[in-house]
Amino acid sequence: MATIKITKMQGCGNDFVILDYTEYEKTKLPMEELAKTICDRHFGIGADGMIIPKLDTKETDIGWYFYNSDGTIAQMCGNGIRCFAKYVYDKKLVNKKTFSVETLAGPIKPELLEDGSVKVDMGIPILEDENIPFKGERKIKVIDREFEIFPVSMGNPHCVILTEENPMDLALKYGPVIEKHPYFPEKTNTEFVKVLSRNEIEMRVYERGCGITLACGTGACASQVACILNNLTESKVKVNLLGGAVTIEWQASSADTSEHIFMTGPANYSFVADYTL
């Protein structure tokens, strides 16, 4: 048995267990096994993912290990990076409010704002099929429906579906099937998006490796990309998620998609505790 110090954080209800690498070493478990154990909502702490800071980076200020609740590795997580940014700054693992983080999606730059929120430069959306990766048509048949889809990568794959129906109903029924569809060789996050106005959208998500979650930051970015490319929204929108809202800004167009996309949203502590496993 080992007792480790953990921190529980959440961004718009998307929740994470964060622990230092020295605490992880006490467990003597592979990271994927620890993630499945600690994220279990019945037998563990309960979370959508586990995050461990990585200090031995060469080209960035800090890095991270990020695991989904099912033990799989995620290249990026928008809500997770905001929580991570606040955690490592408060723990004095970094000494500046704007810094770079090594992720499997490349370097990501969060900025801690004076109002307590975190703004993140999420990089340039990836639209090339082979880099998403995506192998299929822009229409997908699942169960009893055919949907027009918009594949996007924010370092992790997304399948965005624009709809005028209830996004949650669609996410619950079709999300699990689309996640594992052969069009997406590395599986996919699936966002169902309802445009409310030129400046506001509603999104529900079925996350790869997690299922239905209260929020998905990279999914909010991917949703805004799909909306911009279909000329449905302005460059800056409020994205209403099940657990709250984030602001996404992308100064791009269908003619020029090379602009960086920015996400701003909350990152909050839930509790700090000793956990024995």
MIKE-932693 format. One record per residue (C-alpha): residue in one letter; x, y, z. Coordinates in Angstrom, 3 decimals. Example, Ala and Ser with C-alpha at 12.3 -4.5 7.8 and 13.67 -1.06 7.14 Angstrom:
<rs>
(r "A",(12.300,-4.500,7.800)) (r "S",(13.670,-1.060,7.140)) 
</rs>
This chain:
<rs>
(r "M",(0.000,0.000,0.000)) (r "A",(1.087,3.547,-0.729)) (r "T",(-0.305,6.888,0.373)) (r "I",(0.098,9.714,-2.119)) (r "K",(-0.805,13.392,-2.137)) (r "I",(-3.279,14.261,-4.890)) (r "T",(-5.080,17.382,-6.062)) (r "K",(-8.521,17.294,-7.664)) (r "M",(-9.285,20.111,-10.131)) (r "Q",(-11.973,20.863,-12.687)) (r "G",(-12.576,23.152,-15.636)) (r "C",(-16.261,23.513,-16.503)) (r "G",(-16.864,20.202,-14.741)) (r "N",(-14.228,18.318,-16.753)) (r "D",(-12.322,16.915,-13.754)) (r "F",(-8.785,15.693,-13.208)) (r "V",(-6.579,14.135,-10.557)) (r "I",(-3.152,15.784,-10.528)) (r "L",(-0.126,14.437,-8.668)) (r "D",(3.575,15.182,-8.712)) (r "Y",(5.951,12.683,-10.308)) (r "T",(7.554,11.974,-6.908)) (r "E",(4.122,10.942,-5.611)) (r "Y",(3.548,8.749,-8.656)) (r "E",(6.832,6.916,-8.026)) (r "K",(5.550,5.809,-4.609)) (r "T",(2.780,3.766,-6.267)) (r "K",(5.135,1.492,-8.255)) (r "L",(2.348,1.148,-10.851)) (r "P",(2.413,1.771,-14.594)) (r "M",(0.841,5.157,-15.309)) (r "E",(-2.016,3.665,-17.343)) (r "E",(-2.937,1.325,-14.478)) (r "L",(-2.793,4.131,-11.928)) (r "A",(-5.002,6.307,-14.154)) (r "K",(-7.685,3.613,-14.435)) (r "T",(-7.575,3.013,-10.674)) (r "I",(-7.550,6.614,-9.517)) (r "C",(-10.120,7.880,-12.053)) (r "D",(-12.716,5.195,-11.281)) (r "R",(-15.795,6.969,-9.910)) (r "H",(-16.872,4.031,-7.746)) (r "F",(-13.634,2.538,-6.442)) (r "G",(-11.214,5.447,-6.865)) (r "I",(-11.295,9.230,-6.587)) (r "G",(-13.238,9.748,-9.786)) (r "A",(-12.072,11.893,-12.705)) (r "D",(-12.062,12.220,-16.483)) (r "G",(-8.280,12.068,-16.524)) (r "M",(-5.001,11.941,-14.595)) (r "I",(-2.202,14.489,-15.013)) (r "I",(1.419,14.268,-13.842)) (r "P",(3.874,17.154,-14.405)) (r "K",(7.006,16.311,-16.361)) (r "L",(9.992,18.405,-15.325)) (r "D",(12.771,17.086,-17.573)) (r "T",(11.852,18.943,-20.752)) (r "K",(14.420,20.572,-23.023)) (r "E",(12.546,22.942,-25.333)) (r "T",(9.605,23.979,-23.103)) (r "D",(9.244,25.272,-19.567)) (r "I",(7.482,22.112,-18.398)) (r "G",(5.643,19.074,-19.749)) (r "W",(2.952,16.659,-18.701)) (r "Y",(1.795,13.076,-18.763)) (r "F",(-1.927,12.941,-19.508)) (r "Y",(-4.090,9.831,-19.288)) (r "N",(-7.792,9.381,-19.929)) (r "S",(-9.919,7.622,-17.331)) (r "D",(-9.656,4.346,-19.250)) (r "G",(-5.853,4.411,-19.091)) (r "T",(-5.259,5.549,-22.664)) (r "I",(-2.926,8.420,-23.481)) (r "A",(-4.405,11.661,-24.839)) (r "Q",(-2.336,14.002,-26.985)) (r "M",(-4.076,17.090,-25.601)) (r "C",(-6.885,18.229,-23.309)) (r "G",(-8.082,21.831,-23.309)) (r "N",(-9.716,21.866,-19.887)) (r "G",(-6.884,19.793,-18.488)) (r "I",(-4.205,22.210,-19.681)) (r "R",(-5.933,25.098,-17.893)) (r "C",(-6.048,23.165,-14.625)) (r "F",(-2.462,22.002,-15.132)) (r "A",(-1.301,25.578,-15.734)) (r "K",(-2.796,26.820,-12.472)) (r "Y",(-1.467,23.806,-10.559)) (r "V",(2.163,24.067,-11.694)) (r "Y",(2.227,27.844,-11.158)) (r "D",(0.786,27.592,-7.653)) (r "K",(3.212,24.756,-6.834)) (r "K",(6.058,26.976,-8.111)) (r "L",(7.046,24.395,-10.708)) (r "V",(7.095,27.351,-13.106)) (r "N",(7.759,30.942,-12.078)) (r "K",(5.917,32.902,-14.773)) (r "K",(2.273,33.300,-15.728)) (r "T",(2.814,32.648,-19.425)) (r "F",(4.825,29.556,-20.233)) (r "S",(5.173,26.626,-22.626)) (r "V",(4.065,23.049,-22.002)) (r "E",(5.353,19.983,-23.836)) (r "T",(2.418,17.817,-24.967)) (r "L",(2.049,15.050,-27.528)) (r "A",(0.236,17.640,-29.653)) (r "G",(3.286,19.896,-29.596)) (r "P",(4.099,22.899,-27.395)) (r "I",(1.044,24.593,-25.851)) (r "K",(1.176,28.039,-24.238)) (r "P",(-1.184,28.860,-21.334)) (r "E",(-1.470,32.272,-19.696)) (r "L",(-2.863,32.828,-16.197)) (r "L",(-5.095,35.915,-16.245)) (r "E",(-5.777,38.327,-13.393)) (r "D",(-9.415,37.243,-13.038)) (r "G",(-8.358,33.671,-12.269)) (r "S",(-9.200,32.260,-15.692)) (r "V",(-6.627,30.758,-18.039)) (r "K",(-6.111,31.668,-21.683)) (r "V",(-4.452,29.052,-23.869)) (r "D",(-2.873,29.339,-27.298)) (r "M",(-4.111,26.033,-28.694)) (r "G",(-2.063,26.286,-31.879)) (r "I",(-3.271,25.922,-35.467)) (r "P",(-6.133,23.487,-36.133)) (r "I",(-5.173,20.506,-38.271)) (r "L",(-7.475,19.925,-41.236)) (r "E",(-5.462,17.535,-43.433)) (r "D",(-7.070,14.079,-43.347)) (r "E",(-3.835,12.151,-42.940)) (r "N",(-2.761,14.264,-39.976)) (r "I",(-6.053,14.099,-38.043)) (r "P",(-5.979,11.089,-38.789)) (r "F",(-9.129,10.535,-40.850)) (r "K",(-9.806,8.031,-43.604)) (r "G",(-13.293,8.323,-45.029)) (r "E",(-16.036,10.461,-46.512)) (r "R",(-17.603,13.654,-45.182)) (r "K",(-20.806,11.735,-44.504)) (r "I",(-20.991,8.951,-41.954)) (r "K",(-23.665,6.283,-41.485)) (r "V",(-24.237,5.130,-37.891)) (r "I",(-27.124,3.066,-36.534)) (r "D",(-30.205,4.618,-38.193)) (r "R",(-28.757,7.970,-39.322)) (r "E",(-26.422,9.615,-41.768)) (r "F",(-24.560,12.721,-40.613)) (r "E",(-22.442,15.284,-42.412)) (r "I",(-19.203,15.485,-40.460)) (r "F",(-16.294,17.897,-40.104)) (r "P",(-13.056,16.140,-39.061)) (r "V",(-10.626,18.400,-37.190)) (r "S",(-7.572,17.763,-35.049)) (r "M",(-6.496,19.955,-32.147)) (r "G",(-3.612,17.579,-31.563)) (r "N",(-6.296,14.957,-30.918)) (r "P",(-8.981,13.857,-33.409)) (r "H",(-12.478,15.340,-33.454)) (r "C",(-15.626,14.650,-35.441)) (r "V",(-17.868,17.733,-35.387)) (r "I",(-21.536,17.416,-36.336)) (r "L",(-23.665,20.544,-36.722)) (r "T",(-27.293,20.057,-35.767)) (r "E",(-30.550,21.827,-34.923)) (r "E",(-31.603,18.906,-32.716)) (r "N",(-30.875,18.333,-29.014)) (r "P",(-27.083,17.831,-28.941)) (r "M",(-27.141,15.709,-25.781)) (r "D",(-29.640,13.210,-27.184)) (r "L",(-27.415,12.748,-30.229)) (r "A",(-24.209,12.462,-28.178)) (r "L",(-25.684,9.764,-25.958)) (r "K",(-26.969,7.650,-28.841)) (r "Y",(-24.388,8.111,-31.564)) (r "G",(-21.217,9.193,-29.731)) (r "P",(-20.129,5.681,-28.649)) (r "V",(-20.478,4.345,-32.202)) (r "I",(-18.708,7.232,-33.933)) (r "E",(-15.840,7.084,-31.408)) (r "K",(-14.791,3.691,-32.785)) (r "H",(-15.811,4.175,-36.411)) (r "P",(-13.220,2.920,-38.962)) (r "Y",(-13.050,6.410,-40.493)) (r "F",(-10.971,7.338,-37.412)) (r "P",(-8.032,4.921,-37.024)) (r "E",(-7.079,6.405,-33.625)) (r "K",(-10.733,6.715,-32.537)) (r "T",(-12.271,10.174,-32.125)) (r "N",(-13.939,12.684,-29.859)) (r "T",(-17.395,13.531,-31.203)) (r "E",(-19.044,16.957,-30.814)) (r "F",(-22.675,17.710,-31.569)) (r "V",(-23.029,21.470,-32.046)) (r "K",(-26.088,23.716,-32.151)) (r "V",(-25.530,27.305,-33.301)) (r "L",(-27.509,29.726,-31.123)) (r "S",(-26.280,32.964,-32.717)) (r "R",(-23.256,34.387,-34.536)) (r "N",(-21.562,34.705,-31.152)) (r "E",(-22.795,31.682,-29.196)) (r "I",(-23.022,27.922,-29.681)) (r "E",(-24.043,24.913,-27.606)) (r "M",(-21.926,21.761,-27.642)) (r "R",(-22.221,18.272,-26.178)) (r "V",(-19.385,15.804,-26.456)) (r "Y",(-18.636,12.110,-26.327)) (r "E",(-14.940,11.999,-25.525)) (r "R",(-12.553,9.356,-26.759)) (r "G",(-11.576,7.205,-23.806)) (r "C",(-13.985,8.923,-21.387)) (r "G",(-17.526,8.922,-22.751)) (r "I",(-19.909,11.780,-22.015)) (r "T",(-18.113,14.561,-20.146)) (r "L",(-19.241,17.931,-18.837)) (r "A",(-16.785,19.792,-21.058)) (r "C",(-14.058,19.385,-23.666)) (r "G",(-11.744,22.289,-24.428)) (r "T",(-10.215,20.883,-27.600)) (r "G",(-13.745,19.934,-28.676)) (r "A",(-14.900,23.515,-28.143)) (r "C",(-12.049,24.657,-30.399)) (r "A",(-12.851,22.069,-33.056)) (r "S",(-16.521,23.099,-32.949)) (r "Q",(-15.657,26.753,-33.562)) (r "V",(-13.406,25.731,-36.461)) (r "A",(-16.309,23.873,-38.097)) (r "C",(-18.636,26.826,-37.509)) (r "I",(-16.177,29.356,-38.972)) (r "L",(-15.523,27.211,-42.039)) (r "N",(-19.281,27.050,-42.607)) (r "N",(-19.663,30.813,-42.036)) (r "L",(-22.001,30.294,-39.085)) (r "T",(-20.223,32.299,-36.384)) (r "E",(-17.966,35.296,-35.837)) (r "S",(-14.330,34.881,-34.853)) (r "K",(-15.086,34.980,-31.115)) (r "V",(-17.814,32.828,-29.577)) (r "K",(-19.124,31.654,-26.245)) (r "V",(-19.296,27.869,-26.201)) (r "N",(-21.908,26.551,-23.790)) (r "L",(-20.884,23.179,-22.391)) (r "L",(-22.749,20.922,-20.008)) (r "G",(-20.573,22.084,-17.101)) (r "G",(-20.079,25.753,-17.972)) (r "A",(-18.778,27.940,-20.778)) (r "V",(-15.500,28.820,-22.471)) (r "T",(-14.612,31.527,-24.968)) (r "I",(-12.999,30.464,-28.241)) (r "E",(-11.412,32.919,-30.679)) (r "W",(-10.133,32.076,-34.155)) (r "Q",(-9.285,34.904,-36.550)) (r "A",(-9.465,32.694,-39.617)) (r "S",(-11.601,31.944,-42.660)) (r "S",(-12.103,29.192,-45.196)) (r "A",(-9.524,30.974,-47.341)) (r "D",(-6.905,31.187,-44.563)) (r "T",(-6.900,28.606,-41.780)) (r "S",(-3.344,29.274,-40.578)) (r "E",(-4.287,31.393,-37.543)) (r "H",(-3.787,30.175,-33.987)) (r "I",(-6.934,29.433,-31.993)) (r "F",(-7.306,30.683,-28.402)) (r "M",(-9.388,29.289,-25.557)) (r "T",(-10.217,31.122,-22.314)) (r "G",(-11.993,29.494,-19.398)) (r "P",(-11.994,28.625,-15.697)) (r "A",(-9.740,26.271,-13.753)) (r "N",(-10.745,25.507,-10.181)) (r "Y",(-9.563,23.421,-7.261)) (r "S",(-11.939,20.822,-5.856)) (r "F",(-9.813,19.448,-3.010)) (r "V",(-6.365,18.292,-1.916)) (r "A",(-6.065,14.942,-0.126)) (r "D",(-3.945,11.977,0.874)) (r "Y",(-5.041,8.914,-1.092)) (r "T",(-4.141,5.350,-0.124)) (r "L",(-4.088,2.593,-2.697)) 
</rs>
